[in-house]
Amino acid sequence: MTSNPVYIAHVRTTDQQIQTVSEHLSEVAEIAEKLAAKINVPEAGEIIGLLHDFGKYSTSFQDYIKSGTGLLNPDIDDDYVDAKAKKGKIDHSTAGAQWLWQALSKYGKNGEGKLCAQILALCIVSHHGKGLIDCLQTDGANGFEKRIKKPDDLTHLSECTQNADQSIKCKAKTLANVLLVETMFKQLRLVVKSASSETIRQFYMGFWTRFLFSCLIDADRINSADFENPEQARHRNQGVSWPIAIDRLESFLAKQQNNTADSAINAIRRDISDTCKNRATQDQGIYTLTVPTGGGKTYASLRFALHHAEKHNLERIIYIIPYTSIIEQNANAIRKAVEQVGDDYPWVLEHHSNLEPEQQTWHSKLVAENWDAPIVMTTMVQFLETLFSGGTRGVRRLHQLANSIIIFDEVQTLPINCTHLFCNALNFLTLHAKTTAVLCTATQPLLDKLPEKTKANGQLQIPPENELVADVGLLFEQLKRVNISNKTKPEGWSVEEITDLALSEFKDKGNCLVIVNTKAWAQALYVQCSETVDKAGLFHLSTHQCSAHRSELFQKMRERLTDNLPVLCFSTQLIEAGVDIDFASVIRFLAGLDSIAQAAGRCNRNGRMATATVHVVNPAQETIDQLIDIKVGQEKTKRVFHEVNGDDLLAPEVMARYFDYYFYERADQMVYPLTAQEAGRTDSLLNLLSENKSNIGKNAPLHLKQSFMTAGAVFKAIDAPTYSVIVPYGQGNELIKDLCGIPKQFDAKRYFASLKQAQKYSVNVFPNVWKKLLEQQAVIEIQGEGIYYLDERYYSPEFGLSTEPVGKFEINIL
């Protein structure tokens, strides 16, 4: 009697234990079902989980995996195949999609079954590629049809249907019926009804598909990782007790209040915090928290978030922060309030930068971060890449945004070209995924009041009553601590003049912060002052320093400022949004009025002086032709300076005027425009992800016409790193050695721990810088994992990463 063959999905590297295809499909289906329940279609998640690797039942795939894992003996097995030669050529993701298309596309009089089948099939065929495939390709071809009609000799559908375990086939047939179509279509109808234009309707349909895709990707990665490392499964989805965190925070704030001087500013901060707590019981939706810098937004927003999460039974709180330099500061502040020694799990997860490689290896798929923590702190770049980037690396986190509260710290840093994409995605999450959002800033960018001509492309839906602070104007008057001094002049300021002003303020006030627009200017001014200012009190900050390096510099500056010791700091704009530091004088290079207002938040922050001044200067020479946001911001600020003429430049109504000019001027940029080189034609990312009406194949018989893969491939959040490199600063040296020492027998647990620590010791660089580093052979790849580290000769203790050996580079501000 012949025993039934064993069909292998994975083989564990440590002990050669086999996970069968049936086990993997059933387990992924169970996880995906729970995740898809967040948008009320658990059955949809279950069926794509059940069929995603259906193609692994083919003889071709089984030969491939057995040879690749050494389960075949080339000396005795006639059908031995070379795994390396066949790598990437065994299609095991199309068969399940074809099976599902055949089962569902026949239902519905108006193509309801075809729409639902297309959505589910897209998720399945895309799960091992570079993200969701193009429904319409850039040449107008019907990409979906091409994939779904792929020949049987390449997809092995017939063979897999014959070979598949009976339990899998029975379950699939039970799920794939008219009830599934009706359930999905009911939810899709609600989604479509909530859209105010055809562009937004089509965007929502595509985003709903991406959400399901996220459920499948994460379920697949979780199951694969937990099979490889079984002990880590018990640490997942432990649940969270918000009352514990609330009690700890309230106790912490009470102690803080007792130990804090009873000043007017502290009384206002307490009022803001109490208001946030009292408003937390309200319905879910999008809220604004418009508070001047130094108004205590971190703890006030946390208080709202914890009480709101308990009220609505939410899963997590996610902080979206503009710069990695602020993540550690805010994470430590929150840990002080809610974490205690002996907790079963860490409350706060810091996700600093993307060290996961662009092309994922099997190892990196096992250890990728999926934001499974009660409180997650990450950057706007990571958030936008989760929403819109290609591949499978970022999208696996998308479903974690559901059943959550998202706090946007300094939301005005949103890249202008992502405006409509961001608004539509956030509206979708708050309307259809049980998400609450809070937009925190002193300079609200009016994302619910975009220019009339752009409204059909999407703007935020924020009820007027959802401002958490009642009288914003009065609050700004009460917390006013600085004046803006417009010192711009037609001919601009020379480096010598700016240096003299900085030294004068430094000597007169005891400390001074100078915020510039480019790294070159920060370095030039630092060098200019290094001969006259004691090195102990002279500081330089830029994003070419790793987060750990900047954190140490911040700590040293705070200590010196507290002890009334001299501090002169030259920094790029990374210091101006959300950094808790208090200077007596600030000089700001001309920029957008929102940036100037944020810079003012670093001046007289705690009201120790009756008033202080932020001096705005314009350098005579500044290389910012590529920094369009700064250039346009400068122009609109000049206009406001001329019109307001000495009035309160930080007042909310003045800021509203600035954003009105800024958004109107750049309305065409808010759709994320693309060049012909990027998209095959002049187009926009919003169009590719919605109607795709400029595609020459627009009349193709498809319900979804989005060019998902093309859009994902070209999407880059502004200031998003293209390359990330671990630098040899402090503990970074040891982490580099540890990562390089990973044994051939892969230790995923150790790798994950080291990689997580290495986030603080990494620097993100743009392609032009990366090219120079490669030319200098200054970056080295770690064991073929797509992770790189920097040669120690290219990291300066003053300026951080350099494209020349330290000590040899020249400062050039022109």
C-alpha positions in Angstrom: 0.0 0.0 0.0 1.5 3.4 -1.1 1.4 6.1 1.5 0.3 9.6 0.6 3.1 11.9 -0.5 4.2 14.7 1.8 4.1 18.1 0.2 6.6 20.5 1.7 6.1 24.2 2.3 9.2 25.0 4.4 12.1 23.2 6.0 13.4 24.5 9.3 17.1 25.4 9.0 18.0 24.3 12.5 16.7 20.8 12.6 15.4 20.1 9.1 11.8 19.8 10.4 9.2 19.9 7.7 6.2 22.1 7.5 3.7 20.7 5.1 1.8 22.8 2.5 -1.4 21.8 4.2 -0.2 23.0 7.6 1.1 26.2 6.2 -2.0 27.1 4.2 -4.3 26.3 7.1 -2.3 28.3 9.7 -1.9 31.3 7.4 -5.6 31.2 6.6 -6.4 31.3 10.4 -4.1 34.3 10.9 -5.3 36.2 7.8 -8.9 35.6 8.8 -8.4 37.4 12.1 -6.6 40.3 10.4 -9.2 40.8 7.7 -11.9 40.9 10.3 -10.6 44.5 10.9 -12.5 45.5 7.7 -15.3 43.1 8.4 -14.4 40.4 5.8 -12.7 37.6 7.8 -13.8 35.1 5.1 -11.8 37.0 2.4 -8.7 36.8 4.6 -9.2 33.1 5.2 -9.6 32.2 1.5 -6.5 34.1 0.3 -4.5 32.6 3.2 -5.8 29.1 2.3 -4.9 29.4 -1.4 -1.8 31.7 -1.4 0.7 28.9 -1.8 -1.6 26.5 -3.6 1.1 26.2 -6.3 3.4 24.4 -3.9 1.5 21.2 -4.6 3.2 21.0 -8.0 6.0 18.4 -8.6 8.2 21.2 -9.9 8.1 23.1 -6.7 8.6 20.0 -4.6 11.7 19.1 -6.6 12.9 22.6 -6.1 12.5 22.8 -2.4 13.9 19.3 -1.8 17.0 20.0 -3.7 17.4 23.4 -2.2 17.2 22.0 1.4 19.3 18.9 0.7 16.4 16.5 1.0 17.2 15.0 -2.4 20.5 13.2 -3.0 22.0 14.1 -6.3 23.9 10.8 -6.5 20.8 8.6 -6.2 17.8 10.8 -7.2 17.2 10.8 -10.9 14.9 13.8 -10.7 17.4 16.0 -8.8 17.2 19.6 -9.8 19.6 22.5 -9.2 17.9 24.8 -6.8 20.1 27.8 -7.6 19.4 27.4 -11.4 15.6 27.2 -10.8 15.5 30.0 -8.1 12.6 32.4 -8.9 11.3 30.3 -11.8 8.8 28.1 -9.9 5.5 30.0 -10.0 3.6 28.9 -6.9 1.4 32.0 -6.5 -0.7 32.0 -9.7 -2.4 28.6 -9.3 -4.4 29.6 -6.2 -5.5 32.9 -7.9 -6.6 31.0 -11.0 -8.6 28.6 -8.9 -10.3 31.4 -7.0 -11.1 33.4 -10.2 -12.7 30.3 -11.7 -14.8 29.8 -8.6 -16.0 33.3 -8.0 -16.0 35.3 -11.3 -19.3 33.6 -12.4 -21.4 35.2 -9.6 -23.5 38.4 -9.9 -25.4 39.9 -12.7 -23.3 43.1 -12.8 -19.8 41.6 -12.4 -19.9 41.5 -8.6 -18.1 38.1 -8.6 -15.5 39.3 -11.1 -14.7 42.4 -8.9 -14.4 40.3 -5.7 -12.4 37.6 -7.5 -10.0 40.2 -9.0 -9.3 41.7 -5.6 -8.6 38.3 -4.0 -6.6 37.0 -7.0 -4.5 40.2 -7.0 -3.5 39.6 -3.4 -2.5 35.9 -4.1 -0.5 36.5 -7.3 1.4 39.4 -5.8 2.5 37.9 -2.5 5.9 36.7 -3.6 6.7 39.5 -6.0 7.3 43.3 -5.8 4.0 44.1 -4.4 0.5 44.2 -6.0 0.8 43.8 -9.7 -0.4 46.3 -12.3 -4.0 45.7 -13.3 -3.3 47.9 -16.3 0.4 48.0 -17.3 2.2 51.1 -18.4 1.8 50.1 -22.1 -1.9 49.8 -21.6 -1.9 46.0 -21.6 -4.3 44.1 -19.3 -1.8 42.9 -16.7 -4.3 41.1 -14.6 -5.8 39.2 -17.5 -2.3 38.2 -18.7 -1.5 36.7 -15.2 -4.9 35.0 -14.7 -4.7 33.4 -18.1 -1.1 32.1 -17.7 -0.8 28.6 -19.2 -1.4 25.6 -17.1 2.1 24.2 -17.9 3.5 27.2 -16.1 1.1 27.6 -13.2 0.5 23.8 -12.6 -3.1 24.5 -11.6 -4.5 21.1 -12.8 -1.7 19.2 -11.1 -2.1 21.1 -7.8 -5.9 20.6 -7.8 -5.3 16.9 -8.2 -2.4 16.8 -5.6 -3.9 19.1 -2.9 -4.9 17.7 0.4 -8.6 16.9 0.5 -9.1 19.1 3.6 -7.7 22.1 1.8 -9.9 21.6 -1.3 -13.0 21.1 0.8 -12.4 24.2 2.9 -11.8 26.3 -0.2 -15.0 25.1 -1.8 -16.9 25.9 1.4 -15.6 29.4 1.4 -15.6 30.3 -2.3 -19.2 30.8 -3.0 -21.9 33.4 -3.5 -22.0 34.2 0.2 -18.4 35.4 0.1 -19.2 37.6 -2.9 -22.2 39.1 -1.1 -20.2 39.7 2.1 -17.3 41.4 0.3 -19.7 43.4 -2.0 -21.6 44.7 1.0 -18.4 46.2 2.5 -17.3 47.5 -0.8 -20.6 49.3 -1.3 -20.1 51.1 2.0 -16.6 52.1 1.0 -17.8 53.5 -2.3 -20.7 55.3 -0.8 -18.4 57.3 1.5 -16.4 58.8 -1.4 -17.3 62.2 -2.8 -15.8 61.8 -6.3 -14.9 59.1 -8.8 -11.2 59.6 -8.1 -11.7 58.9 -4.4 -14.1 56.0 -5.0 -11.5 54.2 -7.2 -8.7 55.1 -4.7 -10.7 53.6 -1.9 -11.3 50.3 -3.9 -7.6 50.0 -4.5 -6.7 50.8 -0.9 -9.2 48.2 0.3 -7.4 45.7 -1.9 -4.0 46.8 -0.4 -5.4 46.4 3.1 -6.3 42.7 2.3 -2.9 42.3 0.7 -1.4 43.5 4.0 -3.3 40.9 5.9 -2.0 38.1 3.7 1.6 39.3 3.7 1.8 39.6 7.4 0.0 36.3 8.0 2.4 34.5 5.7 5.5 36.2 7.3 4.3 35.5 10.8 3.6 31.8 10.2 6.9 31.4 8.4 8.9 33.1 11.1 7.1 31.2 13.9 7.8 27.9 12.2 11.5 28.8 12.0 11.5 30.1 15.6 8.7 28.4 17.5 9.4 30.1 20.8 8.7 33.5 19.5 5.1 32.7 18.7 4.1 33.0 22.4 5.2 36.7 22.4 2.8 37.7 19.7 -0.6 39.4 20.2 -0.5 39.2 24.0 -3.2 41.7 24.3 -2.9 45.0 26.2 -4.4 46.3 29.4 -5.0 50.0 28.9 -6.2 50.5 32.5 -2.7 49.6 33.7 -1.1 52.2 31.5 -3.7 54.8 32.4 -3.2 54.3 36.1 0.6 54.6 35.7 0.3 57.7 33.5 -2.2 59.5 35.9 0.1 58.7 38.9 3.1 59.9 37.0 1.4 63.2 36.0 0.2 63.8 39.6 3.8 63.3 40.9 5.1 65.6 38.1 2.6 68.3 39.0 3.6 68.1 42.7 7.3 68.5 41.8 6.9 71.3 39.3 6.9 75.0 40.0 3.4 76.5 39.9 4.1 78.8 37.0 1.5 80.2 34.5 2.9 78.1 31.7 2.7 74.9 33.8 -0.9 75.8 34.7 -1.8 76.1 31.0 -0.1 72.8 30.2 -2.2 71.1 32.9 -5.4 72.6 31.4 -4.5 71.3 27.9 -3.8 67.8 29.4 -7.1 67.8 31.4 -9.0 68.8 28.3 -7.5 66.0 26.2 -8.4 63.5 28.9 -12.0 64.7 29.1 -12.4 64.7 25.3 -11.1 61.1 25.0 -14.5 59.5 25.5 -15.9 61.0 22.3 -16.5 59.1 19.1 -13.7 57.9 16.8 -12.6 60.1 13.9 -10.0 62.7 13.0 -9.1 65.3 15.7 -6.7 68.2 15.8 -4.7 69.3 18.7 -3.4 72.8 17.9 -1.1 73.8 20.7 1.9 76.2 20.7 5.3 74.6 20.9 6.1 73.9 24.6 2.5 73.4 25.4 3.0 69.8 26.6 1.6 67.9 23.5 3.5 64.7 24.2 1.8 63.8 27.5 -1.5 65.5 26.6 -1.8 63.5 23.4 -0.8 60.3 25.3 -3.5 60.9 27.9 -6.1 61.3 25.1 -4.8 58.2 23.4 -4.8 55.9 26.4 -8.3 56.9 27.6 -9.6 56.8 24.0 -8.1 53.3 23.4 -9.7 52.0 26.5 -13.1 53.5 25.6 -13.1 52.0 22.1 -11.2 48.8 22.8 -8.4 49.7 20.4 -5.3 47.5 19.8 -2.5 50.1 19.7 -1.3 53.7 19.7 1.0 54.7 16.9 3.0 57.9 17.0 4.1 59.3 13.6 7.1 61.6 14.2 8.9 63.7 11.6 12.5 62.9 12.4 14.3 60.0 14.0 16.1 62.5 16.3 12.8 62.9 18.2 11.8 59.2 18.5 14.1 58.3 21.3 13.3 61.5 23.2 9.5 60.9 23.0 9.9 57.1 23.6 11.9 57.7 26.8 9.3 60.2 28.0 6.5 57.7 27.4 8.4 54.8 29.0 8.9 56.9 32.1 5.2 57.2 32.4 3.9 53.7 31.5 6.6 51.1 31.7 7.8 49.4 34.8 10.5 46.7 35.6 8.9 43.3 35.4 6.3 44.0 32.8 5.4 41.0 30.6 6.2 42.9 27.5 7.7 46.3 26.5 5.0 48.9 26.0 7.0 51.0 23.5 8.5 50.0 20.2 10.8 52.4 18.4 11.0 51.9 14.7 13.7 54.4 13.7 14.8 53.7 10.2 14.4 51.1 7.5 17.4 48.8 7.7 15.4 46.1 5.9 16.9 45.7 2.5 15.1 46.7 -0.7 15.3 43.2 -2.0 14.4 41.0 0.9 16.2 37.8 1.7 14.5 34.8 3.4 16.2 35.9 6.6 15.0 39.5 6.4 11.4 38.3 5.8 11.6 36.3 9.0 12.7 39.2 11.2 10.9 42.2 9.6 9.2 44.5 12.0 5.4 44.5 11.9 4.6 47.0 14.6 3.1 44.4 17.0 3.3 46.5 20.2 0.9 48.6 22.3 2.7 51.8 21.6 4.6 52.2 18.3 6.9 55.2 17.5 7.9 55.6 13.9 8.6 58.3 11.3 6.4 59.9 8.7 8.6 58.3 6.1 7.9 54.8 7.4 4.1 55.6 7.7 3.9 56.8 4.1 5.9 53.8 2.8 3.5 51.5 4.7 0.6 53.2 2.8 2.1 53.5 -0.7 5.5 51.9 -1.3 6.0 48.9 -3.5 7.2 45.5 -2.5 6.0 43.5 0.5 8.3 45.0 3.1 6.2 48.0 4.3 2.7 46.9 3.3 2.7 44.1 5.9 2.2 46.8 8.6 -0.8 48.5 7.0 -3.4 46.4 8.8 -1.9 47.4 12.1 -3.2 50.9 11.5 -6.7 49.6 11.9 -8.3 49.4 15.4 -5.7 52.0 16.4 -5.2 55.6 17.4 -2.6 57.4 15.3 -0.9 60.5 16.7 0.7 62.7 14.1 3.4 64.8 15.8 4.1 67.9 13.8 1.8 66.9 10.9 2.9 70.0 8.9 6.0 68.0 7.9 3.9 65.9 5.5 5.5 66.2 2.0 3.4 68.4 -0.2 3.3 65.8 -3.1 1.7 63.3 -0.7 -1.2 65.6 0.3 -4.1 64.0 -1.5 -2.8 60.4 -1.1 -2.4 61.0 2.7 -5.8 62.6 3.1 -7.6 59.8 1.2 -5.8 57.0 3.1 -6.5 58.6 6.5 -10.1 59.2 5.6 -10.4 55.5 4.6 -8.8 54.3 7.8 -11.0 56.5 10.1 -14.2 55.7 8.1 -13.7 52.0 7.5 -11.0 50.5 9.8 -12.0 51.8 13.2 -9.0 54.2 13.4 -8.8 57.5 15.2 -6.3 60.1 14.2 -5.0 63.2 16.1 -3.1 65.9 14.2 -0.8 67.6 16.7 1.1 70.8 15.9 1.4 74.5 16.6 1.1 75.0 12.8 -2.0 73.2 11.4 -1.6 72.8 7.6 -5.4 73.1 6.9 -5.6 69.6 5.3 -9.4 69.9 5.5 -9.5 73.3 3.7 -7.5 72.6 0.5 -8.0 74.9 -2.6 -11.4 74.5 -4.2 -10.0 73.3 -7.5 -8.3 70.3 -5.8 -11.1 69.1 -3.5 -12.2 66.3 -5.9 -8.8 64.7 -5.3 -9.5 64.4 -1.6 -9.1 66.4 1.7 -9.4 65.4 5.3 -12.9 65.1 6.8 -12.6 66.9 10.2 -15.7 68.2 11.9 -15.1 71.8 13.3 -15.9 70.5 16.8 -13.0 68.0 16.7 -10.4 70.6 17.7 -9.4 69.3 21.2 -8.5 72.8 22.5 -11.5 75.2 22.7 -10.0 78.6 22.1 -6.9 78.2 20.1 -6.3 81.9 19.6 -6.5 82.7 23.3 -4.1 79.8 24.0 -1.5 81.2 21.6 -1.7 84.6 23.3 -1.3 83.0 26.7 1.8 81.0 25.7 3.5 83.6 23.6 7.1 83.7 24.7 9.0 85.0 21.7 8.9 87.7 19.0 10.0 87.1 15.4 12.5 89.7 14.1 12.6 89.9 10.3 16.2 90.7 9.5 16.2 89.6 5.9 17.7 92.1 3.4 17.8 92.3 -0.4 21.5 91.5 -0.7 21.4 88.7 1.8 23.8 87.9 4.7 27.4 86.7 4.2 28.9 83.9 6.2 30.9 86.4 8.1 27.8 88.5 9.0 25.9 85.4 10.2 28.8 84.3 12.2 29.1 87.7 13.9 25.4 87.7 14.7 25.6 84.2 16.2 28.7 85.1 18.3 27.0 88.3 19.4 23.9 86.6 20.6 25.9 83.8 22.1 28.0 86.2 24.2 25.1 88.4 25.1 22.5 85.7 26.0 24.9 82.9 27.1 23.6 80.4 24.5 22.3 80.5 20.9 20.8 78.1 18.4 21.3 78.6 14.6 19.0 76.6 12.3 20.0 76.4 8.7 18.5 74.8 5.5 21.5 72.7 4.4 24.2 70.5 5.9 26.9 72.5 4.1 25.9 75.8 5.9 25.8 74.0 9.3 29.3 72.7 8.8 30.6 76.0 7.5 29.3 78.0 10.4 30.6 75.4 12.9 34.1 75.6 11.4 33.9 79.4 11.3 33.3 79.5 15.0 35.5 76.6 16.1 38.6 78.9 16.5 36.9 81.4 18.8 34.4 79.2 20.8 35.5 76.6 23.4 34.9 73.2 21.8 33.0 71.9 24.9 30.2 74.5 24.2 30.2 74.2 20.4 27.7 71.7 18.7 26.8 70.6 15.2 23.7 68.6 14.3 22.6 67.0 11.0 21.0 63.9 9.6 24.4 62.6 8.6 24.9 61.8 12.3 23.2 58.6 13.5 20.3 58.9 16.0 22.5 57.7 18.9 25.1 60.3 18.2 22.5 63.1 18.0 20.9 61.9 21.2 24.2 62.2 23.1 24.7 65.7 21.7 21.2 66.7 22.8 21.8 65.3 26.3 25.1 67.2 26.6 23.4 70.5 25.4 20.5 70.1 27.8 22.9 69.5 30.8 24.9 72.6 29.9 21.8 74.7 29.4 20.5 73.6 32.8 23.8 74.4 34.4 23.9 77.8 32.6 27.0 76.9 30.7 27.7 78.3 27.2 26.1 76.5 24.2 26.4 77.5 20.6 24.7 75.0 18.2 24.5 74.9 14.4 21.8 72.6 13.2 19.8 71.6 10.1 16.0 71.8 10.5 15.9 68.4 12.3 16.0 70.3 15.7 13.1 72.5 15.1 10.1 70.1 15.3 9.3 68.5 18.6 12.8 68.6 20.3 12.6 69.4 24.0 15.3 72.0 24.3 15.3 75.6 25.5 17.7 78.3 24.1 17.7 82.0 25.0 18.3 83.1 21.4 17.5 81.5 18.0 18.6 82.5 14.6 16.7 80.9 11.7 17.5 80.9 8.0 14.6 82.1 6.0 12.2 79.2 5.3 8.5 78.5 5.4 6.6 80.3 8.2 5.7 77.0 9.8 9.4 76.1 10.1 10.1 79.5 11.6 7.3 79.0 14.1 8.7 75.6 15.0 12.1 77.1 15.4 10.5 79.6 17.8 9.5 76.6 19.9 13.2 76.0 20.8 13.5 79.6 22.1 12.4 80.6 25.7 10.5 77.3 25.7 9.9 77.3 29.4 9.2 81.0 29.8 12.2 81.7 32.0 12.6 85.2 30.3 9.8 87.7 29.9 10.4 87.6 26.1 13.0 86.4 23.6 13.7 86.9 19.9 14.0 84.6 16.9 16.1 86.4 14.3 15.2 85.5 10.6 18.1 86.0 8.2 18.6 85.2 4.5 22.0 83.9 3.4 23.5 85.6 0.3 24.4 82.3 -1.2 22.4 79.1 -0.6 22.2 75.9 -2.7 18.6 75.0 -2.4 17.5 74.6 -6.1 16.6 71.0 -5.3 14.8 71.9 -2.1 11.6 73.1 -3.6 9.6 73.0 -0.4 12.1 75.4 1.2 12.2 77.7 -1.8 8.4 78.0 -2.1 8.1 78.4 1.7 10.6 81.3 1.6 8.6 83.1 -1.1 5.3 82.7 0.8 7.0 83.8 4.1 8.3 86.9 2.4 4.8 87.7 1.2 3.4 87.3 4.8 6.2 89.4 6.3 5.3 92.2 3.8 1.5 92.0 4.5 1.6 91.4 8.3 4.4 93.9 8.9 5.3 93.4 12.5 2.1 91.9 13.9 2.2 88.6 15.7 3.7 86.3 13.1 3.0 83.2 15.1 -0.8 83.8 15.5 -3.0 80.9 14.1 -4.7 83.3 11.6 -1.3 84.4 10.2 -0.3 80.7 9.8 -3.6 80.0 8.1 -2.9 82.8 5.6 0.6 81.3 5.0 -0.8 77.8 4.3 -3.5 79.3 2.0 -0.8 80.9 -0.2 1.5 77.8 0.1 -1.2 75.2 -0.9 -2.7 77.4 -3.6 0.7 77.9 -5.2 1.4 74.2 -5.1 -2.0 72.7 -5.8 -0.7 70.9 -8.9 2.0 69.2 -6.8 -0.4 67.6 -4.3 -1.3 64.7 -6.6 2.3 63.4 -6.6 3.1 64.3 -10.2 5.2 61.8 -12.2 7.4 62.3 -15.3 7.2 60.3 -18.5 10.5 58.6 -17.4 8.9 57.5 -14.2 5.5 56.4 -15.3 5.8 55.9 -19.1 3.8 59.1 -19.6 3.3 62.3 -17.7 0.9 61.2 -14.9 0.4 61.3 -11.2 0.6 58.7 -8.4 -2.9 59.6 -7.4 -4.2 58.7 -10.9 -2.3 55.4 -11.0 -3.8 54.4 -7.7 -7.4 55.5 -8.6 -9.0 55.9 -12.0 -5.9 55.4 -14.1 -7.7 57.3 -16.8 -4.6 58.4 -18.7 -3.6 54.8 -19.3 -4.1 54.0 -22.9 -5.7 50.7 -22.0 -8.4 52.4 -19.9 -11.2 50.5 -21.7 -9.9 47.2 -20.6 -12.7 45.0 -19.2 -11.5 45.3 -15.6 -13.2 46.6 -12.5 -9.9 47.6 -10.9 -7.6 49.4 -13.3 -4.9 50.6 -10.9 -1.2 50.4 -11.9 -0.2 49.3 -8.3 3.3 48.0 -9.1 4.3 51.0 -11.2 3.0 53.4 -8.5 4.8 51.4 -5.7 8.1 51.4 -7.7 8.2 55.2 -8.2 6.8 56.2 -4.8 9.3 57.8 -2.5 8.3 59.9 0.5 10.3 63.2 0.4 13.4 62.9 2.6 12.9 59.2 2.5 16.1 57.3 2.5 17.0 55.3 -0.5 19.9 53.6 1.3 20.5 53.0 5.0 24.0 52.3 6.4 25.1 51.3 9.9 27.8 53.6 11.1 30.8 52.9 13.5 29.7 55.2 16.2 29.8 54.0 19.9 28.0 50.7 20.2 27.5 50.7 16.5 31.1 49.2 16.2 30.1 46.2 18.3 26.8 45.7 16.4 28.6 45.7 13.1 30.9 43.0 14.3 28.0 41.0 15.7 26.0 41.2 12.5 29.1 40.3 10.4 29.6 37.3 12.7 26.2 35.7 12.1 27.0 32.0 11.5 26.0 30.2 8.4 23.4 28.3 10.5 21.3 31.4 10.7 20.4 32.7 14.2 17.3 34.7 13.5 16.7 35.7 17.1 20.2 37.2 17.5 20.1 38.8 14.1 16.7 40.5 14.9 18.0 41.8 18.2 21.2 43.2 16.7 19.3 44.7 13.8 16.8 46.4 16.1 19.6 47.9 18.1 21.4 49.0 15.0 18.5 51.3 14.0 19.9 54.0 16.3 23.3 53.6 14.7 22.2 54.0 11.1 22.3 56.9 8.7 20.0 57.4 5.7 21.5 58.8 2.5 20.3 59.8 -0.9 21.4 58.2 -4.1 24.0 60.8 -5.0 25.7 60.3 -1.6 25.4 56.5 -1.8 27.1 56.6 -5.3 30.1 58.5 -3.8 30.3 56.1 -0.9 30.4 53.1 -3.4 33.0 54.8 -5.5 35.2 55.3 -2.4 34.4 51.7 -1.3 33.3 53.2 2.0 30.3 50.8 2.5 30.5 47.1 3.0 27.6 44.6 2.7 27.0 42.2 5.6 27.0 38.6 4.5 24.9 39.2 1.4 21.9 40.3 3.5 21.4 43.6 1.8 22.5 45.4 5.1 25.5 47.7 4.8 28.0 49.3 7.3 30.3 52.3 6.9 34.1 52.2 6.9 35.2 53.9 10.1 37.4 56.3 8.1 34.2 57.9 6.7 32.5 58.9 10.0 33.5 62.2 11.7 32.9 62.8 15.4 31.8 66.4 14.5 29.8 66.0 11.3 28.9 62.3 11.1 29.0 60.4 7.7 31.3 61.8 5.1 31.8 61.0 1.4 35.6 61.6 1.9 37.9 60.2 4.5 37.5 62.2 7.7 39.8 65.3 7.7 40.1 65.4 3.9 36.7 66.9 3.0 36.2 70.6 2.3 33.3 72.8 3.4 31.5 74.4 0.4 28.4 76.4 1.0 27.9 77.6 -2.5 
